[in-house]
Amino acid sequence: MAKNDVIGLAKSGKATTKKPAARKPAAKKPAAKPVEKKLTAEEERDLKAKAKVKELLQDSPITTLDKKEDLLEFDDNPPEAPKGVEWLEEQVTLLNQQKEALSAELGVVQAENQALKLGGGSNDGEVSKVVVQLFNELQENFIKMGIDNRGMGNFRIYTPGFLNRMIKFFPFLGQHKRY
């Protein structure tokens, strides 16, 4: 029977729901005046800094963004017509001449480099003479001082090791080795 009542109510078209009660509008509160916020020391410093920057950059072209008349100017003349085969042949011959000159210069530099490698890297004859003189002097002192009872040389540096080290650093001394 509840089914029939529900169907009957739906067909009858009568409103079965209650209308909501009208609400009373809430009393409007007067708007509070904004409270001035006290600035901290950092905020005051930031404001002063911004003001100083504005003052300093007042006439600067950075901030005013004045565009100067530094525009590129293009030639009104159209590009030259394509050059022919003759021009290309001239360019190739010029490049070949430059290549030959650079190849000749490279050959000279390689020859100098090879000479330096074989000569020990020193072109200064006086340095070579002085090093040879020092080597001979040490060698003579080693031979002259002789050996003590323990088989150690009386010359207190370890001369063979020192001389071998000199030969290692100055390979041209190997020609003068006598021990």
Backbone torsions as a table, in degrees:
resi	resn	phi	psi	omega
1	MET	NA	-30.3	177.4
2	ALA	-63.8	-29.8	178.8
3	LYS	-67.1	-44.3	-179.3
4	ASN	-63.6	-37.9	179.4
5	ASP	-65.9	-39.9	-179.1
6	VAL	-67.2	-42.8	-179.7
7	ILE	-67.9	-40.0	179.4
8	GLY	-65.2	-40.1	179.0
9	LEU	-65.2	-39.9	-179.6
10	ALA	-65.2	-35.8	-178.1
11	LYS	-79.3	-26.2	-173.7
12	SER	-70.3	-28.7	178.9
13	GLY	82.7	4.1	178.1
14	LYS	-78.4	143.9	176.8
15	ALA	-76.4	129.3	-177.3
16	THR	-108.6	-11.7	-177.6
17	THR	-93.8	151.8	179.0
18	LYS	-84.1	146.4	176.3
19	LYS	-79.9	141.9	179.5
20	PRO	-70.6	147.8	179.6
21	ALA	-72.3	143.0	-179.4
22	ALA	-69.3	136.9	179.1
23	ARG	-88.9	147.9	176.0
24	LYS	-85.9	135.6	178.8
25	PRO	-66.5	141.6	-179.9
26	ALA	-70.8	146.4	-179.7
27	ALA	-68.1	132.2	-179.1
28	LYS	-76.4	132.9	178.4
29	LYS	-88.5	143.1	176.6
30	PRO	-66.0	139.2	-178.2
31	ALA	-66.6	134.0	-179.8
32	ALA	-78.3	142.8	178.2
33	LYS	-71.9	138.5	179.8
34	PRO	-64.2	134.4	-180.0
35	VAL	-84.4	130.5	179.0
36	GLU	-72.2	126.7	-177.0
37	LYS	-86.9	131.0	178.7
38	LYS	-77.0	134.9	-177.7
39	LEU	-82.0	143.1	175.5
40	THR	-80.2	171.5	-179.0
41	ALA	-62.3	-38.2	-179.8
42	GLU	-67.0	-42.3	-179.9
43	GLU	-65.2	-40.4	177.5
44	GLU	-62.6	-42.4	179.7
45	ARG	-62.7	-42.7	179.1
46	ASP	-62.4	-42.6	179.1
47	LEU	-63.6	-42.2	178.5
48	LYS	-64.0	-39.4	-179.7
49	ALA	-65.7	-42.3	178.7
50	LYS	-63.2	-40.0	178.5
51	ALA	-64.2	-41.3	-179.2
52	LYS	-66.6	-40.0	178.7
53	VAL	-63.6	-43.0	177.9
54	LYS	-61.2	-40.2	-179.0
55	GLU	-66.0	-43.0	-177.3
56	LEU	-71.4	-34.5	-177.5
57	LEU	-94.7	15.5	-175.3
58	GLN	-60.7	-44.7	-177.3
59	ASP	-100.5	7.7	-176.6
60	SER	-74.6	141.1	177.3
61	PRO	-70.7	-12.6	179.0
62	ILE	-67.3	-46.9	-175.7
63	THR	-84.9	-30.5	-179.3
64	THR	-82.3	-16.3	178.6
65	LEU	53.5	43.2	175.2
66	ASP	-74.7	124.9	177.8
67	LYS	-92.8	124.6	178.7
68	LYS	-85.2	166.9	-176.9
69	GLU	-85.8	52.5	177.1
70	ASP	-98.8	60.3	-178.6
71	LEU	-94.7	148.3	176.4
72	LEU	-74.7	138.7	177.7
73	GLU	-109.9	128.9	179.2
74	PHE	-96.0	148.8	177.2
75	ASP	-69.7	137.6	177.0
76	ASP	-77.3	-17.0	-179.4
77	ASN	-74.2	133.5	177.2
78	PRO	-69.1	156.7	178.7
79	PRO	-59.1	152.7	-177.3
80	GLU	-63.5	154.2	179.3
81	ALA	-65.4	153.4	179.4
82	PRO	-56.5	138.6	-178.4
83	LYS	-84.6	156.1	-174.2
84	GLY	-85.5	-171.0	-178.2
85	VAL	-66.8	-33.1	-179.2
86	GLU	-62.5	-44.3	179.8
87	TRP	-62.7	-41.3	179.8
88	LEU	-63.6	-40.3	178.2
89	GLU	-65.5	-38.0	177.3
90	GLU	-63.2	-43.1	179.8
91	GLN	-63.7	-39.7	179.5
92	VAL	-65.1	-41.8	179.1
93	THR	-65.8	-39.7	177.3
94	LEU	-62.3	-43.1	179.7
95	LEU	-66.4	-36.9	177.3
96	ASN	-65.2	-38.4	177.3
97	GLN	-64.3	-42.2	178.2
98	GLN	-64.2	-39.5	179.4
99	LYS	-63.5	-43.1	179.8
100	GLU	-64.5	-40.0	178.7
101	ALA	-64.3	-43.0	179.5
102	LEU	-68.1	-35.6	177.4
103	SER	-65.0	-40.7	178.3
104	ALA	-64.5	-42.0	178.6
105	GLU	-64.3	-39.3	178.5
106	LEU	-63.5	-40.6	178.1
107	GLY	-61.2	-41.0	179.1
108	VAL	-64.8	-44.0	-179.1
109	VAL	-65.9	-39.4	177.9
110	GLN	-64.2	-39.3	178.7
111	ALA	-64.5	-43.2	177.4
112	GLU	-62.6	-41.0	179.6
113	ASN	-62.9	-43.8	179.1
114	GLN	-64.2	-40.2	178.7
115	ALA	-63.6	-39.2	178.4
116	LEU	-66.3	-38.5	179.3
117	LYS	-64.8	-42.7	-178.4
118	LEU	-74.2	-34.0	-177.1
119	GLY	-81.9	1.1	179.7
120	GLY	85.8	1.9	174.9
121	GLY	88.0	0.0	-179.6
122	SER	-114.8	122.4	175.1
123	ASN	-95.3	-11.9	-175.7
124	ASP	-83.7	110.4	-178.0
125	GLY	-68.9	-31.1	-178.4
126	GLU	-67.0	-39.9	178.6
127	VAL	-63.7	-43.6	179.5
128	SER	-61.3	-42.1	179.7
129	LYS	-63.6	-42.7	-178.7
130	VAL	-66.9	-40.5	179.0
131	VAL	-65.6	-41.1	177.9
132	VAL	-63.9	-40.7	178.7
133	GLN	-61.8	-45.3	178.1
134	LEU	-61.9	-44.7	179.2
135	PHE	-59.7	-46.3	-179.8
136	ASN	-64.2	-40.2	179.3
137	GLU	-62.3	-45.8	178.3
138	LEU	-64.8	-39.8	179.5
139	GLN	-64.0	-43.0	178.5
140	GLU	-64.2	-43.1	178.5
141	ASN	-62.8	-37.9	178.9
142	PHE	-65.3	-44.0	-178.7
143	ILE	-69.9	-41.5	-175.8
144	LYS	-69.8	-38.9	-173.5
145	MET	-71.1	-27.9	176.7
146	GLY	76.8	-165.0	-174.4
147	ILE	-121.6	141.7	178.4
148	ASP	-86.9	-172.7	-176.0
149	ASN	-62.1	-30.3	-177.4
150	ARG	-84.9	-4.7	-178.8
151	GLY	90.7	7.9	178.5
152	MET	-93.8	148.7	177.2
153	GLY	-71.9	144.9	177.9
154	ASN	-71.9	-20.2	175.5
155	PHE	-79.1	113.6	-162.8
156	ARG	-74.3	-8.6	172.1
157	ILE	-86.8	154.8	178.4
158	TYR	-83.4	85.2	-168.7
159	THR	-61.1	-45.9	-178.6
160	PRO	-59.3	-41.8	177.4
161	GLY	-64.8	-40.0	179.2
162	PHE	-66.3	-44.0	179.5
163	LEU	-65.5	-40.7	178.2
164	ASN	-63.9	-37.7	177.8
165	ARG	-65.7	-39.9	176.9
166	MET	-61.9	-39.0	178.5
167	ILE	-66.4	-36.0	178.9
168	LYS	-64.8	-42.3	-179.4
169	PHE	-76.6	-35.0	-179.0
170	PHE	-122.0	87.5	-174.1
171	PRO	-59.1	-25.1	-179.0
172	PHE	-69.4	-12.5	177.8
173	LEU	-73.6	-16.5	179.8
174	GLY	-60.6	-25.1	178.9
175	GLN	-70.7	-23.8	-175.0
176	HIS	-100.5	4.6	-176.0
177	LYS	-69.7	130.1	179.7
178	ARG	-124.2	-5.5	-177.0
179	TYR	-97.9	NA	NA
